[in-house]
Amino acid sequence: MTTLLLVEDNEMNRDMLSRRLTRAGYEVLLAVDGEEGLALAQQKLPALILMDMSLPGIDGWSVLRGIRAVAKGETFLYAEAAAALVDSLRKRSMRRKRSETLGRREREVLQLLAGGKSSAQIADTLFIATGTVEVHRRNIMRKLDLHNVADLTRYAIREGLASA
């Protein structure tokens, strides 16, 4: 029996076509959107694919490009996934650039803050005034676009400036 993949988001069309194709002797795999269609095509390798080209999420044209890429052994990212990946990488890069703008003393204050020290304890440790610690804290938060000590702590752990 020939396997056929039907990718259709309209339930009425999907049911009607599925019934007719099954009666005609095809094994019918069903997908309701482009993402599911692409996954089924990769997993089940159907002999034929019938696909609505205007699907929600990944459209039919992108699914077709994905199937072709995968068949050639290439990596495929549909437009929205590629945009999300680029956006994520851009944000990560910007964060790193921001952390590179911290001065030596700001990094020391950040490490001690992330270690749970109070401003007074940090001042004693670094032999500076408590007010100076507060200025460093405000500058760190501004430079890193963080808004509280918990965010600073998570950032310091993520960047390897403090341990969990």
N, C-alpha and C positions, 0 to 999 in steps of 0.2 A: 504494500500500500504506500502510495506517495504521500510524504508529509508536506503540509502547506502551512505557512504562518500567515494569519490574518491579523493585521494591526489596524484597528478601527476604534475611535473613541465614542462613536454614536452607538448606543446599546441596541437600538432597533435594527440598524444596518448590520451590526456585528452578528446578532442572533440570526437574522434572515440569511445572510451570506454563509454563516457557519452551517446552518441546517442544509442549505442547498449543496454546499461542497461536500458535506458528510454523505448525503444521499448519492452524490456522484462518485463516491468511493475514495475520497481523500481523507487522510488523517489530518484534522485541523487543530493547530495550536492557536490560542487566542491571546492577544495583547491589547490593552486598552489605551496605551500611550506609547510614545517613542522610546522612552527609557526601558519599559518592559519589553517592547519589540526588539530593541537592540540586544538586550540580555538573552532573550529566547533565541534569537537568530544565532548568537555566538554559542549558546549551549547546545541547541538541538540540530543546528545545520539543516534547515528545511530545504527541500528541493525547489520550492517556489515561495515567494513572499508577495502577498497582496496587501498594499498599505495605503491608507489615507495619507495624503501628503501634508495636510494642515492639521497636525496633531497638537494637543497641548504639551507644554514642556519642550521636549526635543521634537522638532518638526520632522516630517517624513524625509525631507531632503538631507537633513543632518544624519538621520538614521542610516540612510543609504550610503553616505560618505563614511560613516562609522563602520558599516559592514564591509565596505571595500577596503578600508584601512586595516581592519582586523584580519581580513582574508590575506592581505599582503604581509602580515606579521608586524604591522606598524601600530603605534599608539594612537588612539583617537580621543579627542576632547571636543565635545560639542560647544557651540559658542558661549552659552551661559556658564558652563564648567570652566572653560578657558578664561573667561572674564573673571570669575570668582578666584581662580588660581592666581592670575596676574594681580588682582586686587590684594589678595592675601600676602603675596610676595612683596608687593610694594609697601604695604603697611609694616611688615616685618623689617624690611630694609630701612624704612623711615625710623622705626623704633631704635634700631641699632645705631643709626646715624645720630639720633638724639642722645643715646647713652654715651656716645663718643664725645659729646660736647660737655659732659660732666668733668669738672676739675678733679684733681687728686683729692682734695679735702672733701668735696661733695661725695665722691665715691666712698671715702672713709665713713662719712656721716650716714650714707645710705646703708652700708654694711652693718653699722652698729644699730641703726633703726630697725633693720630687718632682723637683727639678732635679739630684738625685744628691749633694747636699752631706752631709757627715758632721756629727754633732752639734758637734764642735769647730769645723768651718768655719762652721757656722750661728752658733755663739756669737761667733766673731770678727766675722762680718759684722754681727750685730745688737748687738754690744757688751753681751752678757749672758753669764752663767755657763753652762757646759756642762750642769750640773745643771738649770738653768732650761729649757734646750732639751728635756731629757728629760721634765721635768714637762709642758711644752707638748705634746710628742709623745703622752704617755700620755693627756692630756686630750682631744686631738684624736681619738685612737683610740676613747676611751670615748664621746665625743659623737656620732661618726659610725658607731659600732658596726663598726669595722674592726680587723683583728687583726695586720697586719704592714705594713712599709714599702711592699711591692709593692701592697697594697690601697690604701694612702694615695696612692701615685703614680697608679694607675689612676683613683682618684676625682678627684684634682686635675686630671688631663688631661680627664676627662669633664666636669668642671665649669668648664673653661676657666681654671683657676688655674695651669696649667703646660702646656707644649707637648710633643708626643710626641718 
